Amino acid sequence: MLQAAFREDYSSNTVARELERLANVTNKWPDLLSEYTQAAQGMEDAKQAADLWVKIARWYDSALHHTDYAIPRPRRPVAAAQPRGRHGRAG
């Protein structure tokens, strides 16, 4: 059920809140986080990916109390969005 709702519109805050509610009721946080992580990793649009990584980080922190997992999440899209120099390095 989570996957169907996720595929409907994972970028919608309304869908995200409903998925969050369902994950709490059904204890399906691993499934929800896996879906969002896979989507964020596959995104080419850095802004959309950043939005998903922020949701993922918030859920790791607030719902699962895994702040150590939450901290590195938002950094991923920032690093990916940085322009690359001649040698393929950011900066």
ZIZIPE-V769762 format. One line per field, one symbol per residue. ss: DSSP state (H for helix, E for strand, L for the rest). phi: phi as a letter, one per 20 degrees, with the letter a starting at -180 (. if undefined). burial: + if it has 16 or more other C-alpha atoms within 10 Angstrom, else -. Layout:
ss->???
phi->???
burial->???
This chain:
ss->LHHHHHHHHLLLHHHHHHHHHHHHHHLLHHHHHHHHHHHHHLLLLHHHHHHHHHHHHHHHHHLLLLHHHHHHHHHHHHHHHLLELLLLLEL
phi->.ffffffgafeffffffffffffffeldggfffffffffffeeeffffffgffffgfffgfeedldgfefgfgffgffffeffeegenefo
burial->-+---+---++---++--++-++-----+--++-+++-++-----+--++-++++++++++--------+--++--+--------------
